């Protein structure tokens, strides 16, 4: 009969991850699931994830009762723990791409709002806008700026103000000079 000491493996043997490590990994998956729940419907649709997880995330977003929400989040965590590492990594990459795109979109919209304010306040801003985006046809833009100024002065509804923003957005997304230079810079880095 072997003693307990003889039955214990050598120090060189691998015991696998500790319980603490397993718990940390489980909590990390739970936290990632919480981040998925915070995303919007269109953002979730752009992330490659199993249907069962996508359904559980949508269900979690709909639940408002505290107890039910807690149970649903635990269920979502359980589903996340059942996934293989490759699937989780693919979902995390998708999440990072979606959230970075959202941040970039917000930055662009905020920049366009600042441009709109500058264009309405100062005529010199028009030259800076055309230099940055390489625009030749300014007639529509000038008319929108003039109308937005009148609306503001007459305290009218901001129809032209909104149209001006849409025009700026279309120009910025339409491939002006600054965007072409950014694309060229990215291609040189690759």
Legacy VTK file of the C-alpha trace (Angstrom):
# vtk DataFile Version 3.0
C-alpha trace
ASCII
DATASET POLYDATA
POINTS 190 float
0.000 0.000 0.000
1.307 3.454 -1.006
1.412 6.317 1.420
-0.188 9.665 0.623
3.211 11.188 -0.023
4.015 8.590 -2.656
0.656 9.209 -4.381
1.267 12.953 -4.730
2.682 13.950 -8.116
6.184 15.366 -8.481
6.690 19.120 -8.501
7.368 18.941 -12.234
3.855 17.645 -13.011
1.290 20.152 -14.265
-1.749 20.485 -12.049
-3.566 22.645 -14.589
-5.009 26.048 -13.810
-5.756 26.816 -10.193
-9.278 27.396 -8.982
-8.440 31.073 -8.611
-7.303 31.228 -12.231
-10.466 29.464 -13.411
-12.565 31.919 -11.414
-10.721 34.913 -12.908
-11.294 33.543 -16.413
-14.966 32.952 -15.639
-15.356 36.506 -14.319
-13.603 37.890 -17.412
-16.068 36.050 -19.661
-18.959 37.352 -17.548
-17.620 40.913 -17.878
-17.279 40.470 -21.644
-20.884 39.248 -21.796
-21.926 42.418 -19.893
-20.136 44.520 -22.508
-22.036 42.728 -25.269
-25.328 43.477 -23.508
-24.495 47.211 -23.569
-24.150 47.272 -27.372
-26.889 48.386 -29.715
-28.816 46.095 -32.020
-26.889 47.089 -35.157
-23.531 46.714 -33.397
-24.431 43.233 -32.169
-25.424 42.216 -35.679
-21.883 43.002 -36.882
-20.235 40.659 -34.354
-19.801 37.028 -35.378
-21.217 35.000 -32.483
-23.195 31.779 -32.052
-26.967 32.177 -32.385
-27.540 30.946 -28.839
-25.317 33.715 -27.433
-26.905 36.372 -29.660
-30.380 35.333 -28.518
-29.333 35.340 -24.850
-27.805 38.832 -25.233
-30.988 40.188 -26.848
-33.085 38.577 -24.112
-30.869 40.135 -21.443
-31.343 43.562 -23.035
-35.140 43.203 -22.826
-35.361 42.111 -19.179
-35.951 44.903 -16.664
-36.784 43.056 -13.424
-33.762 42.966 -11.117
-34.006 39.286 -10.151
-34.762 38.146 -13.667
-31.938 40.253 -15.051
-29.476 38.769 -12.544
-30.518 35.212 -13.484
-30.345 35.979 -17.209
-26.837 37.440 -16.810
-25.754 34.301 -14.947
-27.209 32.196 -17.751
-25.370 34.310 -20.328
-22.138 33.823 -18.362
-22.747 30.062 -18.332
-23.201 30.080 -22.109
-20.012 32.114 -22.523
-18.050 29.599 -20.422
-19.233 26.787 -22.689
-17.625 28.406 -25.758
-14.236 27.355 -27.053
-11.339 29.822 -26.863
-11.299 30.431 -30.629
-14.960 31.523 -30.683
-14.464 33.839 -27.707
-11.407 35.429 -29.351
-13.343 35.910 -32.606
-16.148 37.597 -30.665
-13.673 39.842 -28.825
-12.053 40.912 -32.103
-15.493 41.722 -33.503
-16.355 43.683 -30.371
-13.162 45.738 -30.613
-13.794 46.513 -34.270
-17.406 47.549 -33.647
-16.601 49.744 -30.650
-13.661 51.388 -32.403
-15.859 52.163 -35.414
-18.416 53.701 -33.061
-15.749 55.879 -31.432
-14.482 56.965 -34.836
-18.009 57.807 -35.984
-18.638 59.878 -32.854
-15.374 61.761 -33.357
-16.284 62.486 -36.972
-19.768 63.733 -36.061
-18.386 65.955 -33.307
-15.811 67.351 -35.717
-18.537 68.075 -38.271
-20.635 69.851 -35.635
-17.656 72.091 -34.826
-17.159 72.769 -38.533
-20.822 73.701 -38.912
-20.566 76.188 -36.026
-17.367 77.678 -37.459
-18.893 78.011 -40.923
-21.948 79.801 -39.558
-19.904 82.194 -37.394
-16.972 82.989 -39.672
-16.641 83.418 -43.441
-12.943 82.532 -43.255
-13.861 79.013 -42.092
-15.197 78.295 -45.592
-11.681 78.594 -47.016
-10.329 76.252 -44.328
-13.112 73.726 -45.080
-12.408 73.790 -48.824
-8.661 73.444 -48.197
-9.185 70.438 -45.956
-11.708 68.616 -48.144
-10.677 69.865 -51.594
-14.098 71.093 -52.701
-14.549 73.066 -55.923
-18.326 73.622 -56.028
-19.216 75.928 -53.148
-22.559 77.335 -54.304
-24.756 74.863 -52.386
-22.593 75.153 -49.301
-22.696 78.969 -49.353
-26.483 78.931 -49.755
-26.905 76.547 -46.800
-24.615 78.670 -44.617
-26.552 81.818 -45.548
-29.907 80.134 -44.824
-28.648 78.747 -41.487
-27.499 82.224 -40.463
-30.919 83.677 -41.346
-32.714 80.931 -39.418
-30.602 81.623 -36.375
-31.095 85.398 -36.626
-34.867 85.073 -37.152
-35.162 82.359 -34.480
-36.762 79.940 -36.975
-36.719 76.137 -36.922
-33.249 74.816 -37.864
-34.024 73.262 -41.253
-31.028 74.689 -43.119
-28.900 74.162 -40.008
-29.610 70.420 -40.275
-29.201 70.387 -44.038
-25.816 72.061 -43.641
-24.709 69.289 -41.295
-25.896 66.618 -43.758
-24.021 68.375 -46.563
-20.829 68.483 -44.480
-21.249 64.833 -43.542
-21.748 63.790 -47.162
-18.650 65.738 -48.154
-16.532 64.275 -45.355
-17.649 60.716 -46.104
-17.633 61.250 -49.858
-13.862 61.143 -50.207
-12.509 64.645 -50.074
-8.825 65.483 -50.312
-8.070 64.914 -46.592
-9.625 61.442 -46.658
-7.639 60.491 -49.779
-4.410 61.582 -48.052
-5.299 59.483 -44.989
-5.890 56.458 -47.241
-2.556 57.047 -48.978
-0.785 57.266 -45.583
-2.375 53.975 -44.475
-1.286 52.249 -47.672
2.295 53.453 -47.200
2.330 52.059 -43.635
1.193 48.605 -44.815
LINES 1 191
190 0 1 2 3 4 5 6 7 8 9 10 11 12 13 14 15 16 17 18 19 20 21 22 23 24 25 26 27 28 29 30 31 32 33 34 35 36 37 38 39 40 41 42 43 44 45 46 47 48 49 50 51 52 53 54 55 56 57 58 59 60 61 62 63 64 65 66 67 68 69 70 71 72 73 74 75 76 77 78 79 80 81 82 83 84 85 86 87 88 89 90 91 92 93 94 95 96 97 98 99 100 101 102 103 104 105 106 107 108 109 110 111 112 113 114 115 116 117 118 119 120 121 122 123 124 125 126 127 128 129 130 131 132 133 134 135 136 137 138 139 140 141 142 143 144 145 146 147 148 149 150 151 152 153 154 155 156 157 158 159 160 161 162 163 164 165 166 167 168 169 170 171 172 173 174 175 176 177 178 179 180 181 182 183 184 185 186 187 188 189
